[in-house]
Structure formats: structure tokens, C-alpha cells
Amino acid sequence: LRQMMRKAYNAGLVRRNPCDAVEGITRPKQDPARKKERRITRDEAIGLARELEGEEKTGKVVAVRLALATGIRRGEALGLMWKDVDLTSKRLHVRRQYGRERVLKPPKTERSRRTIAIDAGTVSFLTEWKAQQATELGRSGQEQTDDTPVCSNELGGFTDPDDLSRWRRGFYVRLGLAHYEKEEKWTDSRGIERVKRSGYVGPNFHALRHAQASLLVAGGVDPKTVQER
């Protein structure tokens, strides 16, 4: 808020920055234990990559795999179309994002429009997925085109960001990367046992972005190159 009001002051929209009169405000200190739980370590990232290779390929699995391999944001991954993927030159072109508003829009910033190099393993992963996706769409009478989302849903459309988050949380818990603080079990009126879990503790999708940066730095890539990527 202070930064926004400063911009307004510099632009002559307000006579003063009211935030300058506020004192004694400090950022709450984050619990070190909780902060650690929200990270994905180098070894965990390597283990996650192996698990993803053996997982049945879906649009959600592909989104996590791309984020781990490139540091791409969730909305950027969901906004990718096949025309943005150059498997021959081993490149991804980030041109748009698909966010919680369920519409395609420009990336977060102008600098977010970028071209990202991908490794041979990711090229092989995407090549297999592209063939699988085309087959699955063909069974339902659809055709895979350049405008087909890479991380598509079961109907060949754009994957809902909230659906991806729900799946990812469960996937992380299954792999031991996260846990739920509460778990309630009950039997419904039809005699079916139900489970309600709440209090998710663990990495979010953005943690994959940090994991990619850490892996690059650990591999000897200079910080400036990592930042540009």
C-alpha cells in the first residue's frame, strides 16, 4: 500500500502519502518450521521428477512436470498451447496465462513474455504426452490443433486452476511432501465412508518455481541467468 501511494504521490494524484504517517508496523515473522515445510528441497525435487515420470500422464501431471523443469508459473503452464511449444528447437514460448478468472490474458508482466529452453527429458515427456492427448481427443471425436491447451482437461479444454490445486495437494500428500492437520471420517446416509481433510501444510505450486531456481544455481548456473529464465 505504501508503494502504491508513493506512486500516486509522484504522479501528482494525491498531496501526500498517508502511509508515511504510520509507524511501528513490522512484517510478522514466519515460523521457521512452517517455512521449511513449504519448500521443496533438491532431493525432494529429484524424487518428484522420478515420480512424475512413472505417473499416468494427464494435463495436471504435465503442468507440475513443466513447472519443475522450467520454473513456469501455474497460469502460464495452463495457458500454454501447442503452438507455443517447439519440440525441435527445445523451446517454450510464454505468451499468455490462464488464471482463476478462467480467461486467457497476458502474462504477469511484460518481462514474463519469454522463451524458455527445455531439456531433452522434458522434450521426450511432452512428445509422449502430445501423442497420447491426440489419441484421447480422437476417441471423443475431437482433433488436436495448435490451439489445443498443452495441460488440457479431460475434454481437451483449459484446466481449471482450482481443480489443479486440489489434485496437486492430494498428490503431494501421497508422495509425503505435505500433510493435512485434520482428518474427519464419517459414514453418509448410504453407508459410504467419507473423509474430510483440512489444514493443508506443504508446498504450493509456486514452490516448484523456487525449486527450479535452486536446482539451476546448484548446477552452476549464474544467478542472473536464473533470474532471466
C-alpha positions as CSV (number, residue, x, y, z in Angstrom):
1,L,0.0,0.0,0.0
2,R,2.9,2.3,0.8
3,Q,4.4,1.7,-2.6
4,M,1.1,2.3,-4.4
5,M,0.5,5.6,-2.5
6,R,4.1,6.7,-3.3
7,K,3.4,6.2,-7.0
8,A,0.2,8.2,-6.7
9,Y,2.1,11.0,-4.9
10,N,4.8,11.0,-7.5
11,A,2.2,11.2,-10.3
12,G,0.5,14.2,-8.6
13,L,-2.7,12.3,-7.8
14,V,-2.5,12.8,-4.0
15,R,-0.9,15.6,-2.0
16,R,0.9,13.3,0.4
17,N,1.5,9.6,1.1
18,P,-0.7,8.8,4.2
19,C,1.3,5.7,4.8
20,D,4.3,7.8,5.8
21,A,2.5,8.8,9.0
22,V,2.1,5.1,10.1
23,E,4.9,3.8,12.3
24,G,5.7,0.7,14.2
25,I,4.3,-1.7,11.6
26,T,6.5,-4.8,11.1
27,R,6.1,-7.8,8.9
28,P,5.1,-10.9,11.1
29,K,7.9,-13.3,11.5
30,Q,7.3,-16.6,9.7
31,D,7.5,-19.8,11.7
32,P,10.8,-21.4,10.5
33,A,9.3,-24.9,10.8
34,R,6.3,-23.9,8.6
35,K,8.6,-22.1,6.2
36,K,10.6,-25.2,5.8
37,E,7.5,-27.3,5.2
38,R,6.5,-25.1,2.3
39,R,9.8,-25.7,0.4
40,I,10.8,-28.4,-2.0
41,T,14.4,-29.4,-1.4
42,R,16.8,-30.5,-4.1
43,D,16.4,-34.2,-3.1
44,E,12.6,-33.8,-3.0
45,A,12.6,-32.2,-6.4
46,I,14.6,-35.1,-7.9
47,G,12.3,-37.6,-6.2
48,L,9.3,-35.7,-7.5
49,A,10.7,-35.7,-11.1
50,R,11.0,-39.5,-10.9
51,E,7.5,-39.9,-9.6
52,L,6.1,-37.8,-12.4
53,E,7.9,-39.9,-15.0
54,G,6.0,-43.0,-13.7
55,E,2.7,-41.3,-13.2
56,E,-0.1,-41.7,-15.7
57,K,0.0,-38.6,-17.9
58,T,-2.8,-36.1,-17.6
59,G,-2.9,-32.3,-18.1
60,K,-2.4,-31.8,-14.4
61,V,0.7,-34.1,-14.3
62,V,2.1,-32.2,-17.3
63,A,1.6,-28.8,-15.6
64,V,3.6,-29.9,-12.5
65,R,6.3,-31.5,-14.6
66,L,6.7,-28.3,-16.7
67,A,6.9,-26.1,-13.6
68,L,9.5,-28.3,-12.0
69,A,11.6,-28.4,-15.3
70,T,11.2,-24.7,-16.2
71,G,10.0,-22.6,-13.3
72,I,6.9,-21.6,-15.2
73,R,4.0,-20.2,-13.2
74,R,0.7,-22.0,-12.8
75,G,-1.2,-19.7,-15.0
76,E,1.5,-19.7,-17.6
77,A,1.5,-23.5,-17.7
78,L,-2.3,-23.7,-18.1
79,G,-2.2,-21.1,-20.8
80,L,0.3,-22.9,-23.0
81,M,-0.9,-24.1,-26.4
82,W,0.9,-26.5,-28.7
83,K,1.8,-23.6,-31.0
84,D,3.9,-22.3,-28.1
85,V,5.9,-25.5,-27.9
86,D,8.8,-26.1,-30.3
87,L,9.9,-29.6,-29.7
88,T,12.5,-29.5,-32.4
89,S,14.3,-26.4,-31.1
90,K,13.6,-27.4,-27.5
91,R,11.8,-24.2,-26.6
92,L,8.7,-23.0,-24.8
93,H,7.2,-19.6,-25.6
94,V,5.3,-18.0,-22.8
95,R,2.7,-15.6,-24.3
96,R,-0.3,-15.8,-22.1
97,Q,-1.7,-17.2,-18.8
98,Y,-5.0,-18.9,-17.7
99,G,-5.8,-17.8,-14.2
100,R,-8.6,-18.1,-11.7
101,E,-10.8,-15.8,-13.8
102,R,-11.0,-18.7,-16.3
103,V,-9.9,-16.4,-19.2
104,L,-6.8,-16.1,-21.3
105,K,-4.9,-12.9,-20.5
106,P,-1.3,-11.5,-20.9
107,P,1.4,-12.8,-18.6
108,K,2.0,-11.2,-15.2
109,T,4.5,-8.6,-16.6
110,E,5.9,-7.7,-19.9
111,R,9.2,-9.4,-19.0
112,S,7.1,-12.6,-18.3
113,R,6.8,-12.9,-22.1
114,R,9.8,-15.1,-22.7
115,T,11.3,-18.1,-24.4
116,I,12.4,-20.9,-22.1
117,A,14.8,-23.7,-23.1
118,I,13.8,-27.2,-22.2
119,D,15.9,-30.2,-21.6
120,A,15.9,-33.5,-23.6
121,G,13.9,-35.3,-20.9
122,T,11.2,-32.7,-21.0
123,V,11.1,-32.8,-24.8
124,S,10.6,-36.6,-24.6
125,F,7.9,-36.2,-21.9
126,L,6.0,-33.7,-24.0
127,T,6.4,-35.7,-27.2
128,E,4.8,-38.7,-25.5
129,W,2.0,-36.6,-24.0
130,K,1.2,-34.9,-27.2
131,A,0.7,-38.3,-28.9
132,Q,-1.4,-39.6,-26.0
133,Q,-3.5,-36.4,-25.9
134,A,-4.2,-36.6,-29.7
135,T,-5.3,-40.2,-29.3
136,E,-7.6,-39.5,-26.4
137,L,-9.2,-36.5,-28.2
138,G,-9.6,-38.5,-31.3
139,R,-11.7,-41.1,-29.3
140,S,-14.2,-38.4,-28.4
141,G,-14.3,-37.0,-32.0
142,Q,-12.0,-34.1,-31.4
143,E,-8.9,-33.0,-33.2
144,Q,-5.7,-31.8,-31.6
145,T,-4.7,-28.5,-33.1
146,D,-2.1,-25.8,-32.5
147,D,-4.6,-24.0,-30.2
148,T,-5.2,-27.1,-28.1
149,P,-4.0,-26.4,-24.5
150,V,-0.9,-28.4,-23.6
151,C,-2.1,-29.0,-20.0
152,S,-5.7,-29.8,-21.1
153,N,-8.5,-31.2,-19.0
154,E,-10.4,-34.4,-19.9
155,L,-12.4,-32.6,-22.5
156,G,-9.5,-31.0,-24.3
157,G,-10.1,-27.6,-22.8
158,F,-8.3,-25.4,-20.4
159,T,-7.7,-27.0,-16.9
160,D,-9.4,-25.2,-14.1
161,P,-6.7,-23.7,-11.8
162,D,-8.6,-24.7,-8.6
163,D,-9.0,-28.3,-9.9
164,L,-5.3,-28.4,-10.5
165,S,-4.6,-27.1,-6.9
166,R,-6.9,-29.7,-5.4
167,W,-5.2,-32.5,-7.3
168,R,-1.7,-31.2,-6.6
169,R,-2.4,-31.1,-2.8
170,G,-3.5,-34.7,-2.8
171,F,-0.6,-35.7,-5.0
172,Y,1.9,-34.0,-2.7
173,V,0.3,-35.7,0.4
174,R,0.5,-39.1,-1.4
175,L,4.3,-38.6,-2.0
176,G,4.9,-37.5,1.6
177,L,5.7,-33.9,0.6
178,A,2.8,-32.5,2.6
179,H,0.1,-33.4,5.1
180,Y,-3.3,-32.3,6.4
181,E,-3.6,-31.2,10.0
182,K,-7.1,-32.6,10.4
183,E,-8.9,-35.6,9.1
184,E,-12.5,-36.4,9.8
185,K,-14.2,-39.7,8.9
186,W,-17.9,-40.4,8.8
187,T,-20.5,-42.6,7.1
188,D,-23.1,-40.9,5.0
189,S,-26.8,-41.9,4.7
190,R,-26.0,-44.5,2.0
191,G,-23.5,-46.2,4.2
192,I,-20.5,-44.9,2.3
193,E,-17.5,-43.9,4.4
194,R,-16.4,-40.3,3.7
195,V,-13.2,-38.5,4.7
196,K,-12.9,-34.7,5.1
197,R,-9.3,-33.3,5.3
198,S,-8.4,-29.7,6.1
199,G,-5.4,-27.7,7.2
200,Y,-3.1,-28.4,4.3
201,V,0.6,-28.0,5.2
202,G,3.1,-28.2,2.5
203,P,4.5,-26.7,-0.7
204,N,2.2,-24.8,-3.2
205,F,2.6,-24.7,-7.0
206,H,4.9,-21.7,-6.8
207,A,7.3,-23.8,-4.7
208,L,8.2,-25.6,-8.0
209,R,9.4,-22.3,-9.4
210,H,11.8,-21.9,-6.4
211,A,12.9,-25.5,-6.7
212,Q,13.8,-25.0,-10.3
213,A,15.9,-21.9,-9.4
214,S,17.6,-23.8,-6.6
215,L,18.5,-26.7,-8.9
216,L,19.9,-24.3,-11.6
217,V,22.1,-22.5,-9.0
218,A,23.2,-25.8,-7.5
219,G,24.2,-26.9,-11.1
220,G,26.4,-23.9,-11.5
221,V,24.2,-21.5,-13.5
222,D,24.8,-17.9,-12.6
223,P,22.0,-16.1,-10.7
224,K,21.4,-13.5,-13.4
225,T,20.7,-16.3,-16.0
226,V,18.4,-18.0,-13.5
227,Q,16.6,-14.7,-12.9
228,E,16.1,-14.2,-16.7
229,R,14.8,-17.7,-17.1
